[in-house]
Amino acid sequence: MYSLLLIPSTEEKKKEYEKFFEEIIVENFPNMENEIVNQVQEAQRKENLRKFYKGKKHKALDLRPKKTCAKRRRLNKHEENLKTKKQQREERLYPLWKYAVKA
């Protein structure tokens, strides 16, 4: 496999190449620097919001899980496994019958 960029072994050359690539990015992609700053600010904002809402009853809309409406309305695993008093009584009084075939 051929490498397009040969990275030198000395630290000075590495720094020189880093500066060179930074200049290329600034010249060719002027908006990229602003995008990176915005991404960092957004990540910090979300982290602060998570700390603020931790342990509270309600959360901000952008911190809630991203699911479809139907998935949010669906019962969770614990609620699905709950049984009514009548179901519990019937299962206790009428367990499944087990049959063994005599050979």
N, CA, C and O atoms as a Tinker XYZ file with bonds, in Angstrom:
   412  protein
     1  N      0.847000   -1.178000    0.000000    73     2
     2  CA     0.000000    0.000000    0.000000    64     1     3
     3  C      0.889000    1.236000    0.000000    63     2     4     5
     4  O      1.827000    1.328000    0.791000    81     3
     5  N      0.605000    2.159000   -0.859000    73     3     6
     6  CA     1.419000    3.361000   -0.985000    64     5     7
     7  C      0.828000    4.483000   -0.140000    63     6     8     9
     8  O     -0.390000    4.650000   -0.065000    81     7
     9  N      1.691000    5.227000    0.477000    73     7    10
    10  CA     1.266000    6.345000    1.301000    64     9    11
    11  C      1.443000    7.642000    0.515000    63    10    12    13
    12  O      2.484000    7.874000   -0.099000    81    11
    13  N      0.429000    8.466000    0.544000    73    11    14
    14  CA     0.519000    9.746000   -0.150000    64    13    15
    15  C      1.372000   10.741000    0.629000    63    14    16    17
    16  O      2.060000   11.578000    0.045000    81    15
    17  N      1.319000   10.640000    1.944000    73    15    18
    18  CA     2.062000   11.568000    2.782000    64    17    19
    19  C      3.125000   10.802000    3.547000    63    18    20    21
    20  O      2.819000    9.823000    4.227000    81    19
    21  N      4.344000   11.232000    3.443000    73    19    22
    22  CA     5.421000   10.622000    4.207000    64    21    23
    23  C      5.628000   11.447000    5.465000    63    22    24    25
    24  O      5.988000   12.623000    5.396000    81    23
    25  N      5.399000   10.827000    6.608000    73    23    26
    26  CA     5.530000   11.545000    7.867000    64    25    27
    27  C      6.963000   11.394000    8.357000    63    26    28    29
    28  O      7.424000   10.272000    8.565000    81    27
    29  N      7.673000   12.491000    8.545000    73    27    30
    30  CA     9.074000   12.408000    8.973000    64    29    31
    31  C      9.180000   11.973000   10.429000    63    30    32    33
    32  O      8.217000   12.053000   11.192000    81    31
    33  N     10.351000   11.521000   10.788000    73    31    34
    34  CA    10.543000   10.991000   12.129000    64    33    35
    35  C     10.838000   12.080000   13.152000    63    34    36    37
    36  O     10.550000   11.895000   14.335000    81    35
    37  N     11.388000   13.181000   12.745000    73    35    38
    38  CA    11.737000   14.222000   13.711000    64    37    39
    39  C     10.517000   15.056000   14.062000    63    38    40    41
    40  O      9.612000   15.250000   13.250000    81    39
    41  N     10.519000   15.542000   15.294000    73    39    42
    42  CA     9.385000   16.330000   15.790000    64    41    43
    43  C      9.261000   17.670000   15.049000    63    42    44    45
    44  O      8.152000   18.148000   14.810000    81    43
    45  N     10.375000   18.255000   14.696000    73    43    46
    46  CA    10.333000   19.549000   14.007000    64    45    47
    47  C      9.628000   19.435000   12.665000    63    46    48    49
    48  O      8.826000   20.289000   12.288000    81    47
    49  N      9.944000   18.369000   11.961000    73    47    50
    50  CA     9.306000   18.175000   10.649000    64    49    51
    51  C      7.806000   17.931000   10.814000    63    50    52    53
    52  O      7.000000   18.402000   10.013000    81    51
    53  N      7.442000   17.184000   11.867000    73    51    54
    54  CA     6.026000   16.915000   12.103000    64    53    55
    55  C      5.274000   18.222000   12.337000    63    54    56    57
    56  O      4.199000   18.438000   11.777000    81    55
    57  N      5.839000   19.081000   13.159000    73    55    58
    58  CA     5.189000   20.363000   13.436000    64    57    59
    59  C      5.095000   21.212000   12.170000    63    58    60    61
    60  O      4.103000   21.901000   11.932000    81    59
    61  N      6.143000   21.143000   11.376000    73    59    62
    62  CA     6.151000   21.890000   10.124000    64    61    63
    63  C      5.024000   21.424000    9.204000    63    62    64    65
    64  O      4.329000   22.238000    8.596000    81    63
    65  N      4.850000   20.097000    9.108000    73    63    66
    66  CA     3.770000   19.552000    8.279000    64    65    67
    67  C      2.401000   19.921000    8.838000    63    66    68    69
    68  O      1.480000   20.221000    8.078000    81    67
    69  N      2.260000   19.900000   10.171000    73    67    70
    70  CA     0.981000   20.269000   10.774000    64    69    71
    71  C      0.612000   21.710000   10.418000    63    70    72    73
    72  O     -0.531000   21.994000   10.059000    81    71
    73  N      1.583000   22.611000   10.521000    73    71    74
    74  CA     1.327000   24.010000   10.161000    64    73    75
    75  C      0.948000   24.131000    8.690000    63    74    76    77
    76  O      0.054000   24.895000    8.324000    81    75
    77  N      1.633000   23.373000    7.864000    73    75    78
    78  CA     1.357000   23.387000    6.430000    64    77    79
    79  C     -0.082000   22.958000    6.145000    63    78    80    81
    80  O     -0.780000   23.597000    5.357000    81    79
    81  N     -0.529000   21.866000    6.791000    73    79    82
    82  CA    -1.890000   21.379000    6.571000    64    81    83
    83  C     -2.921000   22.343000    7.143000    63    82    84    85
    84  O     -4.000000   22.502000    6.572000    81    83
    85  N     -2.603000   22.989000    8.261000    73    83    86
    86  CA    -3.516000   23.983000    8.817000    64    85    87
    87  C     -3.716000   25.137000    7.838000    63    86    88    89
    88  O     -4.833000   25.620000    7.651000    81    87
    89  N     -2.626000   25.571000    7.218000    73    87    90
    90  CA    -2.727000   26.651000    6.237000    64    89    91
    91  C     -3.594000   26.238000    5.057000    63    90    92    93
    92  O     -4.406000   27.023000    4.569000    81    91
    93  N     -3.419000   25.007000    4.603000    73    91    94
    94  CA    -4.222000   24.509000    3.476000    64    93    95
    95  C     -5.699000   24.509000    3.846000    63    94    96    97
    96  O     -6.542000   24.928000    3.053000    81    95
    97  N     -6.012000   24.038000    5.054000    73    95    98
    98  CA    -7.406000   23.970000    5.486000    64    97    99
    99  C     -7.997000   25.370000    5.597000    63    98   100   101
   100  O     -9.119000   25.606000    5.149000    81    99
   101  N     -7.251000   26.300000    6.192000    73    99   102
   102  CA    -7.753000   27.670000    6.353000    64   101   103
   103  C     -7.992000   28.321000    4.994000    63   102   104   105
   104  O     -8.983000   29.028000    4.814000    81   103
   105  N     -7.098000   28.091000    4.043000    73   103   106
   106  CA    -7.251000   28.694000    2.717000    64   105   107
   107  C     -8.418000   28.090000    1.943000    63   106   108   109
   108  O     -9.215000   28.815000    1.347000    81   107
   109  N     -8.516000   26.769000    1.954000    73   107   110
   110  CA    -9.495000   26.091000    1.102000    64   109   111
   111  C    -10.861000   25.907000    1.753000    63   110   112   113
   112  O    -11.876000   25.846000    1.059000    81   111
   113  N    -10.893000   25.818000    3.079000    73   111   114
   114  CA   -12.158000   25.580000    3.778000    64   113   115
   115  C    -12.324000   26.616000    4.890000    63   114   116   117
   116  O    -12.102000   26.301000    6.060000    81   115
   117  N    -12.710000   27.843000    4.545000    73   115   118
   118  CA   -12.784000   28.900000    5.571000    64   117   119
   119  C    -13.874000   28.653000    6.615000    63   118   120   121
   120  O    -13.744000   29.107000    7.752000    81   119
   121  N    -14.944000   27.942000    6.252000    73   119   122
   122  CA   -16.041000   27.720000    7.197000    64   121   123
   123  C    -15.777000   26.555000    8.140000    63   122   124   125
   124  O    -16.473000   26.399000    9.143000    81   123
   125  N    -14.785000   25.744000    7.828000    73   123   126
   126  CA   -14.544000   24.551000    8.627000    64   125   127
   127  C    -14.168000   24.907000   10.068000    63   126   128   129
   128  O    -14.575000   24.217000   11.003000    81   127
   129  N    -13.405000   25.962000   10.246000    73   127   130
   130  CA   -12.984000   26.368000   11.583000    64   129   131
   131  C    -14.200000   26.766000   12.423000    63   130   132   133
   132  O    -14.297000   26.409000   13.598000    81   131
   133  N    -15.122000   27.504000   11.813000    73   131   134
   134  CA   -16.340000   27.912000   12.524000    64   133   135
   135  C    -17.191000   26.705000   12.886000    63   134   136   137
   136  O    -17.767000   26.659000   13.973000    81   135
   137  N    -17.276000   25.733000   11.993000    73   135   138
   138  CA   -18.062000   24.532000   12.263000    64   137   139
   139  C    -17.500000   23.769000   13.449000    63   138   140   141
   140  O    -18.253000   23.283000   14.293000    81   139
   141  N    -16.188000   23.662000   13.515000    73   139   142
   142  CA   -15.559000   22.946000   14.623000    64   141   143
   143  C    -15.848000   23.657000   15.941000    63   142   144   145
   144  O    -16.147000   23.009000   16.944000    81   143
   145  N    -15.761000   24.973000   15.944000    73   143   146
   146  CA   -16.050000   25.747000   17.155000    64   145   147
   147  C    -17.499000   25.528000   17.579000    63   146   148   149
   148  O    -17.777000   25.340000   18.763000    81   147
   149  N    -18.423000   25.551000   16.620000    73   147   150
   150  CA   -19.840000   25.340000   16.932000    64   149   151
   151  C    -20.087000   23.948000   17.495000    63   150   152   153
   152  O    -20.878000   23.791000   18.426000    81   151
   153  N    -19.425000   22.938000   16.946000    73   151   154
   154  CA   -19.599000   21.574000   17.441000    64   153   155
   155  C    -19.122000   21.449000   18.879000    63   154   156   157
   156  O    -19.769000   20.791000   19.694000    81   155
   157  N    -18.001000   22.071000   19.194000    73   155   158
   158  CA   -17.471000   22.017000   20.561000    64   157   159
   159  C    -18.419000   22.722000   21.521000    63   158   160   161
   160  O    -18.693000   22.212000   22.607000    81   159
   161  N    -18.920000   23.890000   21.132000    73   159   162
   162  CA   -19.847000   24.628000   21.989000    64   161   163
   163  C    -21.128000   23.832000   22.229000    63   162   164   165
   164  O    -21.643000   23.803000   23.347000    81   163
   165  N    -21.639000   23.192000   21.189000    73   163   166
   166  CA   -22.869000   22.399000   21.319000    64   165   167
   167  C    -22.644000   21.215000   22.247000    63   166   168   169
   168  O    -23.511000   20.898000   23.061000    81   167
   169  N    -21.498000   20.559000   22.139000    73   167   170
   170  CA   -21.191000   19.420000   23.010000    64   169   171
   171  C    -21.107000   19.863000   24.467000    63   170   172   173
   172  O    -21.598000   19.168000   25.356000    81   171
   173  N    -20.490000   21.010000   24.716000    73   171   174
   174  CA   -20.394000   21.521000   26.085000    64   173   175
   175  C    -21.771000   21.891000   26.624000    63   174   176   177
   176  O    -22.076000   21.638000   27.789000    81   175
   177  N    -22.597000   22.487000   25.775000    73   175   178
   178  CA   -23.945000   22.876000   26.201000    64   177   179
   179  C    -24.765000   21.658000   26.597000    63   178   180   181
   180  O    -25.450000   21.658000   27.620000    81   179
   181  N    -24.683000   20.604000   25.760000    73   179   182
   182  CA   -25.448000   19.388000   26.061000    64   181   183
   183  C    -24.956000   18.734000   27.343000    63   182   184   185
   184  O    -25.755000   18.239000   28.138000    81   183
   185  N    -23.644000   18.730000   27.546000    73   183   186
   186  CA   -23.077000   18.133000   28.754000    64   185   187
   187  C    -23.570000   18.876000   29.997000    63   186   188   189
   188  O    -23.919000   18.251000   30.999000    81   187
   189  N    -23.599000   20.206000   29.932000    73   187   190
   190  CA   -24.102000   21.000000   31.061000    64   189   191
   191  C    -25.585000   20.737000   31.300000    63   190   192   193
   192  O    -26.023000   20.654000   32.447000    81   191
   193  N    -26.359000   20.607000   30.220000    73   191   194
   194  CA   -27.786000   20.310000   30.373000    64   193   195
   195  C    -27.999000   18.941000   30.998000    63   194   196   197
   196  O    -28.891000   18.772000   31.829000    81   195
   197  N    -27.179000   17.949000   30.602000    73   195   198
   198  CA   -27.303000   16.611000   31.190000    64   197   199
   199  C    -27.055000   16.660000   32.695000    63   198   200   201
   200  O    -27.766000   16.020000   33.470000    81   199
   201  N    -26.045000   17.422000   33.101000    73   199   202
   202  CA   -25.756000   17.564000   34.536000    64   201   203
   203  C    -26.918000   18.247000   35.248000    63   202   204   205
   204  O    -27.292000   17.854000   36.353000    81   203
   205  N    -27.490000   19.273000   34.612000    73   203   206
   206  CA   -28.581000   20.027000   35.230000    64   205   207
   207  C    -29.828000   19.160000   35.415000    63   206   208   209
   208  O    -30.468000   19.213000   36.465000    81   207
   209  N    -30.174000   18.367000   34.404000    73   207   210
   210  CA   -31.408000   17.586000   34.441000    64   209   211
   211  C    -31.244000   16.219000   35.100000    63   210   212   213
   212  O    -32.223000   15.482000   35.216000    81   211
   213  N    -30.036000   15.857000   35.535000    73   211   214
   214  CA   -29.812000   14.541000   36.132000    64   213   215
   215  C    -30.634000   14.412000   37.416000    63   214   216   217
   216  O    -30.541000   15.251000   38.311000    81   215
   217  N    -31.434000   13.357000   37.492000    73   215   218
   218  CA   -32.246000   13.106000   38.673000    64   217   219
   219  C    -33.560000   13.864000   38.712000    63   218   220   221
   220  O    -34.321000   13.709000   39.667000    81   219
   221  N    -33.852000   14.672000   37.712000    73   219   222
   222  CA   -35.104000   15.420000   37.695000    64   221   223
   223  C    -36.182000   14.619000   36.969000    63   222   224   225
   224  O    -35.895000   13.677000   36.231000    81   223
   225  N    -37.421000   15.021000   37.201000    73   223   226
   226  CA   -38.546000   14.289000   36.619000    64   225   227
   227  C    -38.640000   14.495000   35.109000    63   226   228   229
   228  O    -38.895000   13.541000   34.373000    81   227
   229  N    -38.440000   15.710000   34.643000    73   227   230
   230  CA   -38.563000   16.020000   33.224000    64   229   231
   231  C    -37.211000   16.412000   32.651000    63   230   232   233
   232  O    -36.340000   16.909000   33.365000    81   231
   233  N    -37.043000   16.180000   31.338000    73   231   234
   234  CA   -35.802000   16.541000   30.653000    64   233   235
   235  C    -36.111000   17.446000   29.474000    63   234   236   237
   236  O    -37.249000   17.521000   29.011000    81   235
   237  N    -35.080000   18.130000   28.995000    73   235   238
   238  CA   -35.221000   18.959000   27.804000    64   237   239
   239  C    -35.491000   18.062000   26.599000    63   238   240   241
   240  O    -35.086000   16.900000   26.585000    81   239
   241  N    -36.165000   18.591000   25.602000    73   239   242
   242  CA   -36.566000   17.787000   24.445000    64   241   243
   243  C    -35.370000   17.196000   23.713000    63   242   244   245
   244  O    -35.434000   16.053000   23.260000    81   243
   245  N    -34.279000   17.951000   23.586000    73   243   246
   246  CA   -33.143000   17.432000   22.826000    64   245   247
   247  C    -32.326000   16.416000   23.613000    63   246   248   249
   248  O    -31.412000   15.809000   23.055000    81   247
   249  N    -32.630000   16.214000   24.898000    73   247   250
   250  CA   -31.924000   15.200000   25.691000    64   249   251
   251  C    -32.712000   13.902000   25.797000    63   250   252   253
   252  O    -32.187000   12.891000   26.266000    81   251
   253  N    -33.961000   13.925000   25.365000    73   251   254
   254  CA   -34.777000   12.716000   25.444000    64   253   255
   255  C    -34.360000   11.734000   24.366000    63   254   256   257
   256  O    -33.798000   12.129000   23.344000    81   255
   257  N    -34.637000   10.435000   24.591000    73   255   258
   258  CA   -34.243000    9.445000   23.577000    64   257   259
   259  C    -34.964000    9.675000   22.257000    63   258   260   261
   260  O    -36.156000    9.980000   22.231000    81   259
   261  N    -34.230000    9.525000   21.168000    73   259   262
   262  CA   -34.787000    9.746000   19.831000    64   261   263
   263  C    -35.445000    8.451000   19.356000    63   262   264   265
   264  O    -34.781000    7.563000   18.820000    81   263
   265  N    -36.754000    8.359000   19.558000    73   263   266
   266  CA   -37.502000    7.178000   19.140000    64   265   267
   267  C    -38.756000    7.637000   18.415000    63   266   268   269
   268  O    -39.130000    8.808000   18.469000    81   267
   269  N    -39.398000    6.692000   17.735000    73   267   270
   270  CA   -40.658000    7.030000   17.089000    64   269   271
   271  C    -41.732000    7.169000   18.157000    63   270   272   273
   272  O    -41.564000    6.710000   19.287000    81   271
   273  N    -42.815000    7.796000   17.793000    73   271   274
   274  CA   -43.909000    8.022000   18.734000    64   273   275
   275  C    -44.425000    6.693000   19.282000    63   274   276   277
   276  O    -44.694000    6.572000   20.478000    81   275
   277  N    -44.564000    5.694000   18.403000    73   275   278
   278  CA   -45.086000    4.394000   18.819000    64   277   279
   279  C    -44.155000    3.719000   19.824000    63   278   280   281
   280  O    -44.615000    3.111000   20.790000    81   279
   281  N    -42.850000    3.828000   19.597000    73   279   282
   282  CA   -41.898000    3.201000   20.519000    64   281   283
   283  C    -41.915000    3.884000   21.880000    63   282   284   285
   284  O    -41.719000    3.226000   22.902000    81   283
   285  N    -42.144000    5.188000   21.908000    73   283   286
   286  CA   -42.207000    5.887000   23.196000    64   285   287
   287  C    -43.466000    5.503000   23.961000    63   286   288   289
   288  O    -43.446000    5.438000   25.190000    81   287
   289  N    -44.561000    5.249000   23.250000    73   287   290
   290  CA   -45.825000    4.920000   23.906000    64   289   291
   291  C    -45.874000    3.469000   24.398000    63   290   292   293
   292  O    -46.645000    3.135000   25.298000    81   291
   293  N    -45.046000    2.617000   23.798000    73   291   294
   294  CA   -45.075000    1.190000   24.095000    64   293   295
   295  C    -44.708000    0.927000   25.561000    63   294   296   297
   296  O    -43.955000    1.687000   26.169000    81   295
   297  N    -45.248000   -0.153000   26.111000    73   295   298
   298  CA   -44.910000   -0.543000   27.476000    64   297   299
   299  C    -43.458000   -0.984000   27.542000    63   298   300   301
   300  O    -42.926000   -1.538000   26.580000    81   299
   301  N    -42.815000   -0.734000   28.686000    73   299   302
   302  CA   -41.446000   -1.214000   28.832000    64   301   303
   303  C    -41.456000   -2.678000   29.282000    63   302   304   305
   304  O    -42.525000   -3.239000   29.523000    81   303
   305  N    -40.288000   -3.299000   29.398000    73   303   306
   306  CA   -40.201000   -4.733000   29.701000    64   305   307
   307  C    -40.871000   -5.061000   31.029000    63   306   308   309
   308  O    -41.579000   -6.062000   31.136000    81   307
   309  N    -40.653000   -4.232000   32.033000    73   307   310
   310  CA   -41.229000   -4.503000   33.350000    64   309   311
   311  C    -42.758000   -4.462000   33.287000    63   310   312   313
   312  O    -43.433000   -5.324000   33.849000    81   311
   313  N    -43.292000   -3.459000   32.604000    73   311   314
   314  CA   -44.744000   -3.327000   32.507000    64   313   315
   315  C    -45.362000   -4.465000   31.697000    63   314   316   317
   316  O    -46.477000   -4.896000   31.988000    81   315
   317  N    -44.640000   -4.959000   30.674000    73   315   318
   318  CA   -45.160000   -6.072000   29.874000    64   317   319
   319  C    -45.278000   -7.346000   30.703000    63   318   320   321
   320  O    -46.201000   -8.135000   30.503000    81   319
   321  N    -44.345000   -7.547000   31.632000    73   319   322
   322  CA   -44.315000   -8.790000   32.398000    64   321   323
   323  C    -45.231000   -8.783000   33.612000    63   322   324   325
   324  O    -45.408000   -9.823000   34.246000    81   323
   325  N    -45.816000   -7.646000   33.951000    73   323   326
   326  CA   -46.729000   -7.594000   35.088000    64   325   327
   327  C    -48.006000   -8.371000   34.763000    63   326   328   329
   328  O    -48.477000   -8.374000   33.626000    81   327
   329  N    -48.556000   -9.031000   35.790000    73   327   330
   330  CA   -49.780000   -9.808000   35.593000    64   329   331
   331  C    -50.841000   -9.331000   36.574000    63   330   332   333
   332  O    -50.532000   -8.883000   37.678000    81   331
   333  N    -52.105000   -9.436000   36.149000    73   331   334
   334  CA   -53.205000   -9.036000   37.015000    64   333   335
   335  C    -53.406000  -10.086000   38.096000    63   334   336   337
   336  O    -52.874000  -11.192000   38.005000    81   335
   337  N    -54.175000   -9.735000   39.118000    73   335   338
   338  CA   -54.471000  -10.678000   40.208000    64   337   339
   339  C    -55.185000  -11.912000   39.660000    63   338   340   341
   340  O    -54.924000  -13.037000   40.087000    81   339
   341  N    -56.091000  -11.682000   38.706000    73   339   342
   342  CA   -56.850000  -12.794000   38.137000    64   341   343
   343  C    -55.927000  -13.746000   37.375000    63   342   344   345
   344  O    -56.061000  -14.963000   37.496000    81   343
   345  N    -54.994000  -13.201000   36.591000    73   343   346
   346  CA   -54.046000  -14.049000   35.866000    64   345   347
   347  C    -53.187000  -14.857000   36.831000    63   346   348   349
   348  O    -52.955000  -16.046000   36.616000    81   347
   349  N    -52.716000  -14.211000   37.894000    73   347   350
   350  CA   -51.883000  -14.904000   38.876000    64   349   351
   351  C    -52.659000  -16.049000   39.525000    63   350   352   353
   352  O    -52.119000  -17.138000   39.719000    81   351
   353  N    -53.928000  -15.798000   39.859000    73   351   354
   354  CA   -54.770000  -16.809000   40.513000    64   353   355
   355  C    -55.006000  -17.994000   39.582000    63   354   356   357
   356  O    -54.914000  -19.146000   40.006000    81   355
   357  N    -55.311000  -17.711000   38.305000    73   355   358
   358  CA   -55.566000  -18.792000   37.353000    64   357   359
   359  C    -54.322000  -19.641000   37.129000    63   358   360   361
   360  O    -54.414000  -20.865000   37.039000    81   359
   361  N    -53.174000  -19.010000   37.039000    73   359   362
   362  CA   -51.935000  -19.770000   36.844000    64   361   363
   363  C    -51.611000  -20.630000   38.057000    63   362   364   365
   364  O    -51.065000  -21.726000   37.924000    81   363
   365  N    -51.952000  -20.123000   39.245000    73   363   366
   366  CA   -51.684000  -20.892000   40.461000    64   365   367
   367  C    -52.640000  -22.081000   40.575000    63   366   368   369
   368  O    -52.227000  -23.182000   40.938000    81   367
   369  N    -53.920000  -21.853000   40.263000    73   367   370
   370  CA   -54.923000  -22.908000   40.424000    64   369   371
   371  C    -54.905000  -23.920000   39.283000    63   370   372   373
   372  O    -55.188000  -25.097000   39.507000    81   371
   373  N    -54.585000  -23.498000   38.089000    73   371   374
   374  CA   -54.618000  -24.380000   36.922000    64   373   375
   375  C    -53.264000  -24.381000   36.215000    63   374   376   377
   376  O    -53.119000  -23.769000   35.157000    81   375
   377  N    -52.285000  -25.055000   36.784000    73   375   378
   378  CA   -50.978000  -25.086000   36.111000    64   377   379
   379  C    -51.045000  -25.928000   34.841000    63   378   380   381
   380  O    -52.005000  -26.672000   34.638000    81   379
   381  N    -50.026000  -25.813000   33.985000    73   379   382
   382  CA   -49.976000  -26.611000   32.766000    64   381   383
   383  C    -49.866000  -28.089000   33.112000    63   382   384   385
   384  O    -49.122000  -28.478000   34.012000    81   383
   385  N    -50.612000  -28.896000   32.388000    73   383   386
   386  CA   -50.560000  -30.338000   32.614000    64   385   387
   387  C    -49.405000  -30.919000   31.833000    63   386   388   389
   388  O    -49.138000  -30.529000   30.697000    81   387
   389  N    -48.731000  -31.854000   32.459000    73   387   390
   390  CA   -47.619000  -32.515000   31.793000    64   389   391
   391  C    -48.007000  -33.969000   31.564000    63   390   392   393
   392  O    -48.398000  -34.668000   32.498000    81   391
   393  N    -47.899000  -34.414000   30.332000    73   391   394
   394  CA   -48.233000  -35.781000   29.973000    64   393   395
   395  C    -46.959000  -36.529000   29.625000    63   394   396   397
   396  O    -46.059000  -35.991000   28.980000    81   395
   397  N    -46.899000  -37.775000   30.062000    73   395   398
   398  CA   -45.770000  -38.629000   29.701000    64   397   399
   399  C    -46.328000  -39.826000   28.952000    63   398   400   401
   400  O    -47.307000  -40.432000   29.387000    81   399
   401  N    -45.714000  -40.167000   27.831000    73   399   402
   402  CA   -46.166000  -41.306000   27.037000    64   401   403
   403  C    -45.431000  -42.540000   27.525000    63   402   404   405
   404  O    -44.203000  -42.556000   27.610000    81   403
   405  N    -46.210000  -43.590000   27.849000    73   403   406
   406  CA   -45.612000  -44.826000   28.334000    64   405   407
   407  C    -45.138000  -45.637000   27.137000    63   406   408   409
   408  O    -45.905000  -45.893000   26.209000    81   407
   409  N    -43.875000  -46.039000   27.159000    73   407   410
   410  CA   -43.309000  -46.752000   26.021000    64   409   411
   411  C    -43.554000  -48.239000   26.091000    63   410   412
   412  O    -43.135000  -48.977000   25.199000    81   411
